[in-house]
Amino acid sequence: MLSRLMLIALMFIGLENSSRAETYPVTIAPGDATATIAVGDSLAFTSAVSGTVYTYLNCGIYGKPFSITPGEQSIIPFHKPGHFLGIVKDGNGNDVASVAVTVVQALITRRADQVGFLRVADFHVLPDATQVTFQANDPNLLDVTEIGTTGDLAHLEIRAKARGDLRIQAVIQSPAGPRVIGEAPVDEFTIDTPSLREALIDASTGIGTTKLVMHPLVPNAIVTFSMFAHTSTFAGGSKTFTVSSNIFTKVFDPIAKETDGVYVFDIEMPAEEDRYCFTVDFSQANSPPVPIGSSGGINGSGCKVTVDPIVMCSASGGKDLVVTVTDNATTGGTKHVITIVGSAGVPKEAAFNENKKTTSTSMIDCNIKGDVLKLRVTPGTTGKIYDVQIEQTIFSQRITVVDIVFSKKEVRPGIPAKWHAKVTATVTPAGVTAFFTSSDPRATVLPASGTGSVDLTVGGVTLSGGNKDTRLQGRCVSASGDICIVMPVTVVEPTDYQETPTATDSSPALAADRPTVVEWKNDITITVKDQFTTVLQDNWDGLVIEENVRNAGWSPFLTPLAAGVVTDPVRAEADYHNAAVAASVVAGTTQAGSKVTPSMDPQLLRADVDGGVTKPLGPVNDRVNTFNGPASSYTTTNSH
């Protein structure tokens, strides 16, 4: 039976590039019939003869003979490439009819090609390459030229002429005429690099950064850079290096609606050199790699530029960033904008004053040697270090904004070393040195410089002639650099104090022949002020307060107290003295103008004053104070 011809076909999974399966009618009649079809196609056979069918595949016997009769029909699919032959013999062994079927499979795969690049590509065709012709889906976009065959290999020249929908097509002459049995897309791409014209070089380092852009990004491409002329090199002195396009940075192009690949690389140019020449070659990652594109010779020149570093205070009026072309490009240099890298812009971070943005409107001209661009930079309020970028080249740490914050709004030191004031300066960014000075020699500050968190000691040399007549200054760059912050300083001495409460809580009777106890139930609060009636700051903690207790109208305890006379040791006539006077009293000496006599020991209290807020004081010496006079003595005791 003719249906047994199905034994000729073996099941075979078709490839992705196979076309949709077709079915063609074939009549088995006296004589020879031929048909060329694709893997997966079927033939609808109709027999017009009778006899025995012998089947062959690629000249070898294929299957067992079987009989057919006229009018018998069958549809047979072909799932394997090859040359199939069916011969019908009559009872005498004579050939009555034959059918030769060639089943073709074109193993064409996706290709990548640079627009304008002529490449040779080999495609496998089974059972042999002569069964297929190749063409472009659109000759206006793609050139496909057959240059020969070798066995099952078809050799083609391919050139992408423009961007678009490019496909290589394999064509057979089927029973119904020419038919595309497979096609493969061509991933066409273009490349671009500003180094075709120039590379912008940092004149201070001899290194410039440029980029290669692949439109669109083709994955898995092997990209080889080769420097072949002049003394310029790639990074680290290398003359050649290879990367995969898989490491390119993906950048979406919203106009073309596709993703480009961007690769950034360095060119090192010696001081005496001004040119470079290199190629970029692209290969598909086959074994061996297949060339798919080339830049050709990229001959360019260096535009050598300096960017002078600037250091300025935050919230200041800013400074000029000066950009200078020291050597112009000789191969068609261009103009470039300047960008502050890493800035969030106004109001907190640095920006150009001309447009309040981080990228300038004004441009530096690489065609002109000696071209100078001055751009005023406003610092913002944040301490930070910024790089500057021109084209792809980064000029590291060219803008430094220094921010200094003091932990206090003012300090009021005294002249004795013990009463130095303390303040903390916080300097940002980290690692940047700030400098600290006094606006007047009446005050000193140490240390003179520091980074990060700096604990400063402010001391007095001579008393201030006016309140807040001196300033603590935080500077950048140097001790004579720009002033970033000031804080009022007043050199003071204690001159006055006030006590509360001003009355005792009990008034016991006094007797001349025995000690008298005076009690009060509240702590004493002493508020100490300087010569400008300002409460002393906390740097005066530990100040010795001296009280001279007297009997009103009497010399201090030179005679016994009269009966019935109440002497309040706190409210009584008192005299405040500074530390030097207190020391002289303890030593038993007198001082001109002092109401303290060497005939008695002073009551010593310690002031506990913090930032102008007075605090209550308890009696010293474990709540017992003893005052001795030549004729009498008494003890004051806090009752609580």
C-alpha positions in Angstrom: 0.0 0.0 0.0 1.2 3.5 -0.8 0.6 4.6 2.8 3.5 2.5 3.7 5.7 5.1 2.1 5.4 6.8 5.5 8.1 4.4 6.6 10.4 6.6 4.6 10.0 9.6 7.0 11.6 9.6 10.4 10.3 11.9 13.0 12.6 14.9 13.4 12.1 18.0 15.4 12.4 21.1 13.2 14.5 24.2 14.2 13.1 27.6 15.1 14.0 29.0 11.7 11.9 26.4 9.8 9.0 27.9 7.9 5.4 26.8 8.4 4.8 23.2 7.0 3.2 22.9 3.6 1.6 19.9 1.8 2.2 19.4 -1.9 0.3 17.0 -4.3 2.5 14.4 -6.2 1.2 11.8 -8.7 3.2 8.6 -9.1 2.9 7.9 -12.8 5.1 6.3 -15.4 8.4 8.2 -15.7 10.4 10.1 -13.1 8.9 12.7 -10.7 10.9 15.1 -8.4 10.0 17.3 -5.5 12.0 19.6 -3.3 10.5 20.4 0.1 11.4 21.5 3.5 11.7 19.5 6.7 8.2 19.3 8.2 6.5 19.4 4.8 4.2 16.7 3.5 3.5 15.2 0.1 0.0 14.0 -0.9 0.7 11.0 -3.2 -1.8 9.6 -5.7 -0.8 6.4 -7.5 -1.4 5.9 -11.3 0.5 2.6 -11.5 0.8 -0.7 -9.8 3.9 -2.6 -8.7 6.3 -2.9 -5.9 7.9 0.1 -4.2 11.5 0.1 -3.2 12.7 3.0 -1.0 16.1 4.6 -0.6 17.6 7.4 1.6 20.8 9.0 0.4 21.5 6.1 -1.9 21.0 3.5 0.8 18.1 1.0 1.0 15.5 2.4 3.4 12.7 0.2 4.7 11.1 -3.0 3.2 9.5 -3.2 -0.3 5.7 -2.9 -0.5 3.0 -3.1 -3.1 0.8 -0.3 -4.6 -2.3 -0.2 -6.8 -3.7 2.5 -9.1 -5.9 5.1 -7.3 -4.3 4.5 -3.9 -3.7 7.8 -2.0 -1.7 8.8 1.1 -0.2 12.0 2.8 3.3 11.4 4.0 5.2 14.0 6.2 9.0 14.3 6.0 10.7 15.2 9.2 14.3 14.5 8.3 16.5 16.1 5.7 18.0 14.0 2.9 17.6 12.7 -0.6 14.6 10.2 -0.6 13.9 8.0 -3.7 11.0 5.7 -4.3 11.2 3.3 -7.4 8.1 1.3 -8.6 8.9 -2.0 -10.3 6.5 -4.3 -12.2 6.4 -8.0 -11.8 9.3 -8.4 -14.2 11.5 -6.2 -12.1 11.3 -3.3 -14.6 11.2 0.3 -13.4 7.7 1.6 -13.9 7.9 5.0 -12.1 10.1 6.9 -9.6 9.7 9.8 -7.2 12.8 11.7 -6.0 12.2 13.8 -2.9 14.8 16.2 -1.6 14.0 17.3 2.0 16.0 20.5 2.9 16.8 22.1 6.2 18.7 25.4 6.4 20.4 25.8 9.7 20.6 29.6 9.7 21.1 31.4 13.0 20.7 35.0 14.3 23.6 37.2 13.4 25.0 40.5 14.5 26.5 43.0 12.0 27.7 46.5 12.2 26.1 48.7 9.6 28.5 49.2 6.7 30.7 46.3 7.7 31.2 43.5 5.1 31.4 40.2 6.7 31.6 36.5 5.5 29.1 34.1 7.0 28.8 30.4 6.6 25.4 28.6 7.0 24.8 24.9 7.1 22.2 23.4 4.7 21.2 19.8 4.7 21.5 17.6 2.8 23.8 19.9 0.8 24.1 23.7 0.3 23.2 23.6 -3.4 19.6 23.1 -2.6 19.1 26.6 -1.3 19.6 30.2 -2.4 19.9 33.1 0.0 18.4 36.6 -0.1 17.7 39.6 2.0 14.2 40.3 3.1 14.7 44.0 2.1 17.6 44.7 -0.4 17.4 48.3 0.6 18.5 47.5 4.1 20.7 44.4 3.6 23.1 43.0 1.0 23.3 39.2 0.8 25.7 37.7 -1.8 26.4 34.0 -2.3 30.0 33.4 -3.0 30.1 29.6 -3.1 29.4 26.3 -1.4 31.4 23.6 0.2 29.4 20.4 0.9 26.7 21.5 3.3 28.2 25.0 3.8 26.9 28.0 2.0 29.3 30.9 1.9 27.8 34.4 2.0 28.9 38.0 2.1 26.6 40.1 4.3 26.5 43.9 4.7 23.9 45.7 6.7 23.2 48.9 4.8 21.0 50.7 7.4 19.1 50.2 10.6 15.8 48.5 10.4 14.1 45.0 10.1 16.9 43.0 8.6 16.6 39.2 7.9 18.6 36.6 5.9 16.2 34.2 4.1 16.8 30.7 2.7 14.8 29.9 -0.4 14.0 26.5 -2.1 12.2 25.8 -5.4 9.2 23.9 -4.0 6.6 22.2 -6.2 4.6 25.4 -5.8 7.5 27.7 -6.7 10.1 29.7 -4.7 9.5 29.4 -1.0 11.3 30.8 2.1 12.0 27.9 4.3 13.9 29.7 7.0 15.2 33.1 8.0 17.4 34.6 10.7 17.3 38.2 12.0 20.4 40.4 11.6 21.1 42.3 14.8 22.5 45.4 13.0 24.2 48.0 15.1 26.2 51.2 14.8 28.9 52.6 16.9 29.8 56.1 18.0 32.6 57.6 20.0 33.6 61.2 20.6 37.2 60.1 20.4 36.8 60.1 16.6 37.5 63.8 17.0 39.2 64.3 20.3 39.8 63.0 23.8 39.5 65.4 26.6 42.7 65.0 28.8 43.3 66.1 32.3 46.5 68.0 31.8 47.6 67.4 35.4 47.5 63.6 35.1 47.7 63.0 31.3 44.6 60.8 31.5 41.4 61.3 29.7 38.2 59.3 29.6 36.1 58.7 26.5 33.3 56.3 25.6 32.1 53.9 23.0 28.4 53.7 22.3 26.8 50.6 20.6 23.4 51.3 19.1 21.7 49.1 20.1 23.5 46.9 22.6 24.3 43.5 21.1 24.9 41.0 23.9 27.8 38.5 23.9 29.9 40.5 21.5 33.7 40.4 21.9 35.1 43.9 21.7 38.8 44.4 21.2 40.6 47.8 21.6 44.0 48.1 19.9 46.3 51.2 20.0 48.6 51.1 17.0 50.2 54.5 16.6 51.8 57.3 18.5 52.9 57.0 22.2 49.4 57.2 23.8 48.1 54.1 25.5 45.0 52.8 27.2 44.8 52.7 31.0 47.9 51.4 32.8 50.0 51.7 29.6 48.2 48.9 27.8 48.2 48.9 24.0 45.3 46.4 23.7 42.5 44.9 25.8 39.4 42.9 25.2 36.0 43.1 27.0 32.5 41.6 26.5 29.6 43.8 25.5 27.8 42.2 28.4 29.7 44.6 30.8 28.5 47.7 28.8 26.2 50.0 30.7 22.7 49.8 29.4 21.1 53.2 28.5 17.6 53.3 27.1 17.1 55.5 24.1 13.6 56.9 24.4 13.5 58.1 20.8 14.7 54.9 19.1 12.9 52.9 21.9 15.8 50.6 22.3 18.7 50.0 24.7 22.2 51.2 23.8 25.4 49.9 25.4 27.9 52.4 26.7 31.5 51.5 27.6 33.8 54.1 29.2 37.6 53.8 28.9 40.7 55.8 29.5 43.4 57.1 27.2 46.8 58.0 28.7 48.7 60.7 26.8 52.3 61.6 27.7 53.1 65.3 28.1 55.0 65.5 24.8 52.2 63.6 22.9 49.0 65.1 21.4 47.7 62.3 19.2 46.4 58.7 19.4 45.2 56.1 16.9 43.3 52.9 17.8 40.7 50.5 16.4 37.8 48.8 18.0 36.9 45.3 16.5 33.7 43.3 17.2 33.4 39.6 17.0 30.6 37.1 17.6 31.4 34.7 20.4 31.7 31.6 18.2 34.5 29.2 18.1 36.6 30.6 16.5 35.1 34.2 17.0 33.5 35.6 13.8 34.2 39.3 13.0 31.0 41.3 12.9 32.2 44.9 12.9 35.1 47.3 13.1 35.6 51.0 13.8 38.5 51.3 11.4 41.2 53.6 12.5 40.2 56.2 15.1 42.7 59.0 14.7 42.2 61.8 17.2 44.0 64.4 19.3 44.0 65.4 22.9 42.4 68.5 24.2 44.4 69.1 27.4 42.5 70.9 30.1 43.2 72.1 33.6 40.5 72.7 36.3 41.9 74.7 39.2 40.7 73.4 42.6 38.6 75.8 44.7 37.8 75.7 48.5 35.1 77.8 49.9 32.8 78.2 52.9 29.3 76.9 52.9 26.6 79.6 52.6 29.2 82.0 51.2 29.1 84.1 48.0 31.0 81.3 46.2 34.1 81.3 44.0 35.1 81.1 40.4 35.9 77.6 38.9 38.6 78.3 36.3 38.9 75.9 33.3 41.7 76.4 30.9 42.6 74.7 27.6 46.4 74.2 27.7 46.7 72.3 24.4 43.8 72.4 21.9 42.6 69.5 19.8 44.0 69.5 16.3 41.5 67.2 14.7 38.3 69.1 15.0 37.8 69.9 18.7 34.4 70.8 20.1 32.9 72.9 22.8 32.0 71.3 26.2 29.8 72.1 29.1 31.0 71.6 32.7 29.3 69.4 35.2 29.5 69.3 39.0 29.4 65.6 39.9 27.3 64.4 42.8 25.5 67.6 43.6 21.8 67.7 44.4 21.9 71.4 43.4 20.5 74.4 45.0 19.8 75.3 47.7 21.7 72.8 49.8 24.5 71.8 47.4 26.8 73.3 44.9 25.6 74.7 41.6 26.7 77.2 38.9 25.5 80.7 39.5 24.7 81.4 35.9 21.8 79.0 35.7 21.4 77.6 39.2 22.1 74.1 37.8 24.8 71.5 38.2 25.7 71.6 34.4 26.9 74.9 33.0 25.4 76.7 30.1 28.7 78.2 29.1 31.3 76.0 27.4 35.0 75.5 27.1 36.3 75.5 23.5 38.8 72.7 22.7 39.6 74.4 19.3 41.3 77.3 21.1 44.6 76.9 22.9 44.5 79.1 26.0 40.7 79.3 26.1 39.7 80.2 29.7 36.2 79.7 31.2 35.4 81.2 34.6 32.2 79.9 36.2 31.0 81.2 39.6 30.0 78.3 41.8 27.6 78.9 44.7 28.4 76.5 47.5 25.1 75.7 49.1 24.8 74.9 52.8 26.4 71.4 52.9 30.0 70.6 53.5 31.0 68.4 50.6 33.7 67.6 48.1 32.7 67.5 44.4 34.4 66.2 41.2 34.1 68.1 38.0 33.3 66.3 34.7 34.0 67.5 31.2 32.7 65.1 28.5 33.6 61.8 30.1 36.8 62.9 31.9 36.5 63.3 35.7 38.6 66.0 37.4 38.7 64.7 40.9 38.0 66.8 44.0 38.0 70.2 42.3 35.3 71.8 44.5 35.5 71.7 48.3 32.7 73.3 50.3 33.7 73.6 54.0 31.0 73.8 56.7 31.9 74.6 60.3 29.4 74.6 63.2 30.2 75.7 66.8 28.4 74.0 69.7 27.7 77.3 71.4 26.5 80.7 70.4 29.1 82.6 72.5 31.8 82.0 75.1 33.0 84.2 78.0 36.4 83.1 79.2 38.3 84.7 82.1 41.9 85.6 82.4 43.1 82.9 84.9 43.8 79.8 83.0 41.3 77.9 85.1 38.4 79.8 83.6 39.1 79.0 79.9 35.9 78.4 77.9 35.3 75.1 75.9 33.5 74.8 72.6 33.3 72.1 70.0 33.7 72.8 66.3 32.2 70.3 63.8 33.9 70.4 60.4 32.5 68.8 57.3 33.4 67.1 54.9 35.5 64.5 56.7 39.2 64.9 56.4 39.1 68.6 55.5 41.1 70.9 57.8 39.6 74.0 59.3 41.6 76.7 61.0 40.6 78.6 64.2 41.7 82.2 65.1 40.7 85.0 67.4 39.9 88.4 65.9 41.6 90.2 68.8 44.8 89.4 70.8 42.8 89.7 74.0 41.7 86.1 73.5 43.4 82.9 72.4 42.2 79.6 70.8 43.7 76.2 70.8 44.2 74.0 68.8 44.7 76.3 65.8 43.3 73.7 63.3 41.6 70.3 63.1 39.3 68.0 61.2 36.0 66.4 62.1 35.0 67.2 65.7 37.5 69.6 67.2 37.4 70.5 71.0 38.6 74.1 71.3 39.8 76.0 74.3 39.3 79.7 74.3 41.3 81.7 76.9 41.5 85.3 77.9 44.6 87.6 77.8 43.2 91.0 78.7 39.7 91.9 79.8 37.2 93.0 77.1 36.5 96.7 76.8 33.0 96.0 75.5 30.6 93.1 75.6 31.2 90.6 72.7 34.0 92.7 71.3 36.0 89.7 70.1 35.2 86.8 67.7 36.2 83.2 67.5 36.7 82.6 63.7 36.5 79.3 61.8 38.3 79.5 58.5 39.0 77.3 55.5 42.2 76.8 53.4 44.5 78.4 56.0 44.8 80.5 59.2 44.4 83.6 57.0 41.8 82.0 54.7 38.1 82.7 54.2 36.1 83.0 57.4 33.3 80.5 57.4 31.8 81.2 60.8 32.2 83.5 63.8 31.2 83.4 67.4 31.2 86.3 70.0 33.9 86.1 72.7 34.0 88.3 75.8 36.9 88.2 78.2 35.4 88.7 81.7 35.9 88.6 85.4 33.4 88.0 88.2 32.3 91.3 89.7 28.9 90.8 91.3 26.6 88.1 92.8 23.2 87.9 94.3 21.9 85.6 97.0 18.5 84.1 97.7 16.9 83.7 100.2 17.7 87.0 101.8 16.2 86.2 105.2 16.6 83.5 107.8 13.8 81.1 108.6 14.3 81.6 112.4 15.6 84.3 114.7 16.8 82.8 117.9 17.9 84.9 120.8 21.6 85.5 121.1 23.7 85.3 124.2 27.1 86.6 124.7 28.3 83.8 126.8 27.6 80.8 124.6 27.5 79.8 120.9 24.3 80.9 119.1 22.7 78.7 116.4 21.0 80.4 113.5 18.8 78.1 111.3 17.4 78.5 107.8 15.4 75.8 105.9 16.2 76.8 102.3 19.4 76.4 100.4 21.2 79.5 99.4 21.3 80.3 95.7 24.2 82.5 94.5 24.1 84.0 91.0 27.5 85.2 89.8 27.8 87.9 87.1 30.6 89.4 85.1 31.5 93.1 84.6 28.8 93.4 82.0 26.1 92.0 84.4 25.9 88.7 82.4 25.6 85.5 84.4 28.8 83.5 84.1 28.8 80.6 81.8 29.5 77.0 82.8 33.2 77.3 82.3 33.2 79.1 85.7 32.0 76.0 87.5 34.1 75.5 90.6 34.5 79.3 91.2 35.3 80.0 94.9 32.7 82.4 96.4 33.9 84.1 99.6 31.6 85.6 102.1 32.8 87.9 104.9 30.2 87.7 107.7 30.1 90.9 109.8 28.0 92.3 112.6 26.4 95.4 111.0 28.1 98.5 112.2 30.9 96.6 113.9 34.4 95.6 113.0 34.3 91.9 112.2 33.9 90.1 115.5 36.3 92.3 117.3 33.8 92.5 120.2 31.3 90.1 121.6 27.8 90.2 120.0 25.3 92.1 122.1 22.3 90.3 123.5 19.3 90.4 121.3 21.2 91.3 118.1 20.5 89.0 115.2 23.3 88.5 112.6 22.3 86.7 109.4 25.6 85.2 108.2 24.2 85.2 104.6 22.3 88.5 104.6 24.9 90.3 106.6 27.2 92.8 104.9 29.1 90.7 102.5 32.0 91.2 100.2 32.7 89.2 97.0 36.3 88.7 96.0 37.9 87.0 93.1 40.1 84.0 93.4 43.3 86.0 94.0 41.7 87.8 97.0 40.3 84.6 98.4 43.8 83.1 98.3 45.2 86.1 100.2 42.5 85.8 102.9 43.2 82.2 103.4 46.9 83.0 103.7 46.2 85.6 106.4 47.1 88.6 104.3 45.0 91.7 103.4 44.2 93.4 100.2 43.6 97.1 99.7 39.9 97.8 99.6 38.9 94.5 101.0 36.4 94.2 103.8 38.0 90.9 104.8 40.4 91.0 107.8 43.0 88.4 108.6 41.3 87.9 112.0 38.7 85.5 110.6 38.3 82.6 108.2 36.1 83.3 105.2 33.1 81.1 104.5 33.8 79.4 101.2 31.0 78.3 98.9 31.3 76.9 95.4 29.2 78.4 92.7 27.4 75.8 90.5 26.4 77.8 87.5 25.5 76.3 84.2 24.8 78.3 81.1 23.3 81.3 83.0 20.9 79.1 85.0 21.6 79.4 88.7 21.3 76.4 90.9 20.8 76.1 94.7 23.8 75.6 96.9 23.9 73.7 100.2 26.3 74.7 103.0 29.8 73.4 102.6 31.8 71.4 105.1 29.1 68.8 105.6 26.4 71.5 106.3 28.4 73.1 109.2 30.2 76.4 108.8 32.2 77.7 111.8 33.3 81.3 112.1 35.8 82.3 114.7 36.4 85.8 116.1 38.7 87.0 118.8 35.9 87.5 121.3 33.1 85.2 120.2 32.1 82.3 118.0 29.0 80.8 116.6 27.9 78.1 114.3 25.4 78.2 111.5 23.7 75.0 110.6 21.3 74.1 107.8 18.3 72.5 109.4 17.5 70.2 106.5 
